[in-house]
Amino acid sequence: MTTVYKEVGELVYYFNIRKYPRSQRQGGYSGPYLVIQVLSPVTVALQRGAKAKLFTVHVDKSREVLAYGTEVLAENRLRS
């Protein structure tokens, strides 16, 4: 098992098999979501936008956004 540490302000995709039960194209991930708070080493609080509701997920249900300019995206999400 690999140890995964998420940081506040990091952008992640959230895995939700119920939302995309048979979608091979998207793989069941939605987002990106912003990590608002690290509650424990294995749980984080995510938020889609500034006015969206927070929800808690296990870090195994999220993956890092690997894209250019993620800092700009994170700043825009906090402002909106």
N, C-alpha and C positions, 0 to 999 in steps of 0.2 A: 504494500500500500504506500502510495506516495503522499507526502504531506503537502497540502495546498493551503496557502495563506492568501486571503483576499485583503485588499486595502481599501480604505474609505476613498471614494472618488474614482475607483476603477469601474470601467464599463464591462459588463458581462452579458452573455446570452443566457436565458433561462430555459431549461428543458421541461416541457409539459407534454407528456404523451397523450393526455386526455384532449388537449387542444388539436393535436395533429396525429390522430391514431394510426393512419395509414400513409402518411405523406413521406415518401422517400426523398423528395426534392429538398425539403427544408430540414428533415431529420428531427423534427419535434422541438426545435429551438425557436424561441421568440425573443424579441428585444431589439436593440440593446437596452439594458437597465443599468442604473447607477447604483453602486454600493453606497448606501447611506450610513450604515453602522455595522460594525463587526461585533456580534453579540457573544460569540464564543469562537474557539478555533474551528468549529465545524458548521456554524450557522451565521448567516448575514441577513441584514435587512436591505431589500431592494426597492427601488422606486422608478417608475417609467418616466415621469415628468414632475415638474414642481408642484402641480396640483393633484397628482395621483396619490392613491393610498399606498402606504408602506405594506410590504408583506415579507415574511420570514421564510428563508429557504435553506436547505442544506447545501454546502459547497459542492457536493457531488452532482447536484442538479444544475450547476452553472458552469459556463466555460468563458474564458477570457476573449474579449473582442480583439482580434489581431488585424488592425486597420491603421492606416496612416492618419494622423491628426486626431487621435482619441482625446487629447487634452482639450482641443477646441470643442468637440462634441460634449464633453463633460461640463465645460463652462457654460455652454449654451443651454443645457438641461437645467442647470442651477438658476439661470437668469429667467427662464420662461415660466 
